[in-house]
Amino acid sequence: MHAVELFIQDLAVIMLIAGVVTVVFNRFKQPVVLGYIVAGVIIGPHTPPFNLIQDDKTVHILSELGVIFLLFSLGLEFSLKKLAKVGATAVVAAVAEIMLMIWIGYEIGIYFGWKTMDAVFLGAMLAVSSTTIIVKALNELGMKNEKFAQIIFGILIVEDILAIGMIALLSGIATSGSVDSGEVVNTVGKLLLFMVVSLVVGILIVPRLLNYVARFKSNEMLLVTVLGILFGFCLLVMKLEYSVALGAFLVGAVMAESRQIHRIERIIESIRDMFSAIFFVAIGLLFDPNVLAKYWLPITVITFAVVFGKLFSCGIGTFLAGHGGRTPMRVGMGLAQIGEFSFIIAALGVSLKVTSDFLYPIVVAVSAVTALLTPYLIKAADPLSAKAVELVPKKISGIFGMYASWLESLQPQGEKAEISKIIRRILLQVLVNIALVVAIFLCGAFFVDGIGGWLSAWIGDEQVRKAVIWGGALVLSLPFLIATYRKLQALSMLLAEVGVKPEFAGAYTSGVRRVISEVIPVMSILGIMLLIFVLSASILPPLNLLAFVLLGAAGLLWLLWSKLVKLHSRLQIALFETLDEKPEDSH
Amino acid sequence: MHAVELFIQDLAVIMLIAGVVTVVFNRFKQPVVLGYIVAGVIIGPHTPPFNLIQDDKTVHILSELGVIFLLFSLGLEFSLKKLAKVGATAVVAAVAEIMLMIWIGYEIGIYFGWKTMDAVFLGAMLAVSSTTIIVKALNELGMKNEKFAQIIFGILIVEDILAIGMIALLSGIATSGSVDSGEVVNTVGKLLLFMVVSLVVGILIVPRLLNYVARFKSNEMLLVTVLGILFGFCLLVMKLEYSVALGAFLVGAVMAESRQIHRIERIIESIRDMFSAIFFVAIGLLFDPNVLAKYWLPITVITFAVVFGKLFSCGIGTFLAGHGGRTPMRVGMGLAQIGEFSFIIAALGVSLKVTSDFLYPIVVAVSAVTALLTPYLIKAADPLSAKAVELVPKKISGIFGMYASWLESLQPQGEKAEISKIIRRILLQVLVNIALVVAIFLCGAFFVDGIGGWLSAWIGDEQVRKAVIWGGALVLSLPFLIATYRKLQALSMLLAEVGVKPEFAGAYTSGVRRVISEVIPVMSILGIMLLIFVLSASILPPLNLLAFVLLGAAGLLWLLWSKLVKLHSRLQIALFETLDEKPEDSH
């Protein structure tokens, strides 16, 4: 048969069986996602009648598109502003959960005598809860707007970010084959740098572009533009050897800041549904029920580990972040399952060929069981809380109460709170600027061959070429370096004002303050330059040329100082404008 | 590189360049479709920088999905009711246009010394105008609701149906390699049969199924169901060796009768836009600008032929159907271009490997030029009409006026009009019933091996198996045969009443009437049975068994007559209910 016919046959089989099974699942109020997976198992090669899929390769490609659209949608729902609001609780609980679950998963893997890499991937798979299943369960229970639900959504956002980082990290570990702490720091550092730069540059460019295209009032053009940006960035991310999942999520997060967000969500919905259906069916295709019989013990152990590990870690995390009463139990119960990220990580392990075949069906089985349990666990949370309160002795519950008041007392009050807010804001701005500068030099180093080859037509000497590239990067960085310097100056003036009190420094007060406010920025800039020298070692020109370049930059700085300051402030204003924009109503 | 990465790279390149080019085209008010094609030319292998597409096969598969979704959308906009309203004008004009254009295209091909098959395909490509381009042009000129626009849309609907038939026919001709008139009749007959049966059975089942699924209020489930039905039917159509384009269009036409039509249109919109963009880009990929230079003469000739041929045929057709004044010129100018169907037919020729390589770029070039001309032609229609009226001598315009009044006089009036309406209605019902009966026996013949193999476990003798299958088909057909008989009876009573006037038949009137009303239905049923015997020759049991089967059927008929009548009328009511349903508002 013709290739196209084979493929249409596959699509027909997938969609027909998925349609029937999901209708049945929905009829009995079970998650649609489970329906897709069951449909995949039915279609798949491990169950009768036989393997109904002919063109494995194309189905696999389409299921990858499913991952891209799933994570793009998650990114669209993600919001820097929302994250800032949920704040500490979500971070504390999510970090507690992920660290505990990775450790538990790893230990379980080792206990059953699996390969180290299997154990590592198992840990990662157990770390992240399933947004899809939680949203569905809370919707059906009518609890979506309660306080604990808001905390759960906050935790899910932080989990998404950490999971994206974990996927990038796992790819690195899987390729290098070992967990080298230096390398981990290096990988995580580069990843964070890439994410910050992508978000800043993306938020500066993409929403403006989308606003321009949206003016044409054509859904089709907006769709093509969105898909162009999405796949274009995914391509860039792939070339940098990060996962496309990361790219899709970042593009989504950037577009979430656009005024067109509601229109984008609406036009992308069907495409995501179509490809994510194929993705979940493809998971079912890989599921071998025989593994279920063979690995019933690990599946049972892991299911218990997921439920109790997540209940414990999320509950404790929520409590430590200052929430009492029934909230910790409810949050813990709500998050006690694994889902789509586990499948993505499992798929990653398979495609990198570092995990064993049995891991996939185990994770699918655990996900199915925990997904089915979720609504019942949430419903059981309140009675269990009440019982727990009865059982815990008065003294211990007194200690809990003291912890809450102690936590309250830690919060800075009045003027202090204002100052610490300003300091945090300045530090964030400085960090973003440094990230941009570092990114410019890393790009220079990354593209040195390309640019150098192009320059060689004009400049013969390799060292001079290096000097030109390095100098170019320096010139591009100048606005950000100046901004860093000015922000650090402001910060150190503030610190000097607050830190050096006339009561102690007496007559020296203003002198000490001036020294501090002058020394800190200069020292910091020198530190930053040192960092740049190290990072750009491969394109650093020899000393004499370097001196020449630095001299030139100093001259430029002197000539254009005020222009560069203006340029940076315009960029900054543009960024904050976009972040403060309200989305348009869907129309 | 990994297969998935290659593919994402392709998608990124397609969407990025398509995005940029379409924004530019929209800026200068040119059709988006042309933008896609130009993007494809830029990406393609025939233009610098180089071939940017790595995974030809997957892009080709996705562009086939584009054809499916394009025709599915066309089907959704198609409506049996609308077609009935536009009536004669559209049919006359569309048939005139298609026949003339096929002939012109064929002659041009022969004139330039091309292969017969190239000439045939060229004719087919020139026959159908472009809905996309017309809708866009009329929208921009603000003429969408004028009378001539309604006629144009009617003609487009009829063209779509004829084009679908043409595609099926061309596939047959291309495979058999010759144009055998007997075979054409056979092919067209089977095609019509297939279309009627699909529509009737589809309208009975599909809207009910969609209503059931829509109750779950989940766009995702509705989407999966729609895609399942769409691809499932496309698969069936492919197995019957018709084109998937036909299948997609029929599914769309069936779903157009559903109450969920607006929701379906909305959830399918983005998916269609995505894949149709890929389809049009894929057309551009095949476009070789060198052909343009080499074949400038045919391109010019064909462009003129399209504009003047369509203007002439559609104008004359519209006039012959009774529209005077400026309408014929406007209709002709509006339809003077070729578009998406031409590409689909061109793609068919390429995939069947019967057309030459140069045909594709020629058609793309002609489509581009005529698309660009369309808005100007529509604007030029009124001045040209006025000038034509001036130029035509009074005598001839008098003849035109006489034609119009003569046409009016042909319309049946009063009681006669009522009767001819009833007769037409009964004949349509009889034809549908006969089509269903014929389809049941053809299905029996088609699946005889499968059913026979399955039956062989119980029944040893091959002849007995045949008798069982043939008898089964007869039993299934009984409700439709009875209905046909009853409808024919009613028809012949009516005819006897109208045709046999007491003035002529005198005392014999009632006798003659009774003979007519008894004889016609019996003779007709005997004729139908003969047709069935011929069509089901391959599964016809030997005479003795046949007699046995017929006797059994007669017994069944006697026993269950009233039940079978009831069953059929319930089916008929269900069908008309669905056709009369109003679509729900999109929500």
Interface residues (C-beta under 8 A of the other chain):
Chain A: H2 A3 V4 E5 F7 I8 Q9 L11 A12 M15 L16 I17 A18 G19 V20 T22 V23 N26 V32 K57 T58 H60 I61 E64 I68 Y212 V213 F216 S218 N219 E220 M221 L223 V224 T225 L227 G228 I229 L230 F231 G232 C234 L235 M238 V244 I267 I268 E269 S270 I271 D273 M274 A277 S351
Chain B: H2 A3 V4 E5 F7 I8 Q9 L11 A12 M15 L16 I17 A18 G19 V20 T22 V23 N26 V32 K57 T58 H60 I61 E64 I68 Y212 V213 F216 S218 N219 E220 M221 L223 V224 T225 L227 G228 I229 L230 F231 G232 C234 L235 M238 V244 I267 I268 E269 S270 I271 D273 M274 A277 S351
